[in-house]
Amino acid sequence: MPNAMRTPPPAGCVFRTRGLGKSYGSGETRVDALREVDLDIARGEFVVLLGPSGSGKSTLLNILGGLDVPSTGQVMFGDEDLSRADDAELTTYRREHVGFVFQFYNLIPSLTVRENVALVTDIVKNPMTVDDAIDRVGLTPRRDHFPAQLSGGEQQRVAIARAIVKRPEVLLCDEPTGALDYQTGKLVLEVIARINAELGTTTIVITHNAAIAGMADRVVYLGDGRVLRVEVNEKKLSPAELSW
Ligand SMILES: Nc1ncnc2c1ncn2[C@@H]1O[C@H](COP(=O)(O)OP(=O)(O)OP(=O)(O)O)[C@@H](O)[C@H]1O
């Protein structure tokens, strides 16, 4: 039992990282993308990750999502040690627990909205219905359309439906509004905030846009691979109240 000597995080803690580090390359080309990151994320929290380009945001999100593994330190998902998981265990972890939303939607062009979302329900244990997921992102009237018939914001909402249909414990979003205009971006953020509130899905959103920090429970500022500071929002704003 490789985990037996390790102290599991307290109940209510979804993620716990300790001394987390990630390096790419070696020698003169070595890049320390993450250094000594200690972070706890509670169940149901809405966390925004802010920081300049290259500060390590995607690297951290990818490690939390089991898409990448750390070079040093530990990352726990509940009492599961992701830093010691092999490829097969990480695949199972991602499939059962993680919903991903990226800047680009990665929909299958030849499938309708319903069919794109239904792809996921075949491979998970306890999905919600496809129609429920589509309803939660406000796309019921568009469910038989193809991606090319949808706006960028609508396509992103399909991507969110696809991410949440499996009822993931965590929803990890990397620049979800990066390709969208102001109003459309706000609409997508409203959908993400609603999923977090209604389903209690622990949500982590990467953004370059500091204004989005207002809708988080906590804001984690990264710089040069380190956590520079963590701020708690006493009063969370709705996306409609944000302006930039
Ligand atoms: N596969 C890789 N190989 C080599 N270096 C990498 C790799 N992935 C990331 N890096 C480097 O690690 C550092 C952190 O990258 P990361 O993508 O995590 O930053 P970020 O804050 O998400 O940046 P951005 O906001 O531009 O997406 C950068 O210096 C980047 O060049």
The ligand as a MOL file (V3000), in Angstrom:
LIG
                    3D

  0  0  0     0  0            999 V3000
M  V30 BEGIN CTAB
M  V30 COUNTS 31 33 0 0 0
M  V30 BEGIN ATOM
M  V30 1 N 5.3750 20.4240 -22.4350 0
M  V30 2 C 6.1810 21.4240 -22.0800 0
M  V30 3 N 7.5000 21.3820 -22.3800 0
M  V30 4 C 8.3370 22.3660 -22.0100 0
M  V30 5 N 7.9550 23.4680 -21.3170 0
M  V30 6 C 6.6600 23.5630 -20.9980 0
M  V30 7 C 5.7100 22.5570 -21.3510 0
M  V30 8 N 4.4950 22.9440 -20.8920 0
M  V30 9 C 4.6770 24.1250 -20.2740 0
M  V30 10 N 5.9740 24.5090 -20.3280 0
M  V30 11 C 6.5520 25.7180 -19.7500 0
M  V30 12 O 6.1650 25.7900 -18.4000 0
M  V30 13 C 5.8740 27.1270 -18.0210 0
M  V30 14 C 4.4680 27.2120 -17.4980 0
M  V30 15 O 3.5610 26.9550 -18.5570 0
M  V30 16 P 1.9700 26.9740 -18.3700 0
M  V30 17 O 1.3720 26.6400 -19.6980 0
M  V30 18 O 1.5960 26.1630 -17.2140 0
M  V30 19 O 1.7150 28.5140 -18.0240 0
M  V30 20 P 0.3430 29.3220 -18.0410 0
M  V30 21 O 0.3680 30.2020 -16.8460 0
M  V30 22 O -0.7980 28.4010 -18.2020 0
M  V30 23 O 0.5440 30.1880 -19.3690 0
M  V30 24 P -0.5580 30.7460 -20.4100 0
M  V30 25 O -1.3830 31.7230 -19.6330 0
M  V30 26 O 0.2840 31.4040 -21.4600 0
M  V30 27 O -1.3320 29.5700 -20.9140 0
M  V30 28 C 6.1160 27.9720 -19.2650 0
M  V30 29 O 7.4050 28.5300 -19.1890 0
M  V30 30 C 6.0240 26.9740 -20.3880 0
M  V30 31 O 6.8080 27.3820 -21.4890 0
M  V30 END ATOM
M  V30 BEGIN BOND
M  V30 1 1 1 2
M  V30 2 1 2 3
M  V30 3 2 2 7
M  V30 4 2 3 4
M  V30 5 1 4 5
M  V30 6 2 5 6
M  V30 7 1 6 7
M  V30 8 1 6 10
M  V30 9 1 7 8
M  V30 10 2 8 9
M  V30 11 1 9 10
M  V30 12 1 10 11
M  V30 13 1 11 12
M  V30 14 1 11 30
M  V30 15 1 12 13
M  V30 16 1 13 14
M  V30 17 1 13 28
M  V30 18 1 14 15
M  V30 19 1 15 16
M  V30 20 2 16 17
M  V30 21 1 16 18
M  V30 22 1 16 19
M  V30 23 1 19 20
M  V30 24 2 20 21
M  V30 25 1 20 22
M  V30 26 1 20 23
M  V30 27 1 23 24
M  V30 28 2 24 25
M  V30 29 1 24 26
M  V30 30 1 24 27
M  V30 31 1 28 29
M  V30 32 1 28 30
M  V30 33 1 30 31
M  V30 END BOND
M  V30 END CTAB
M  END
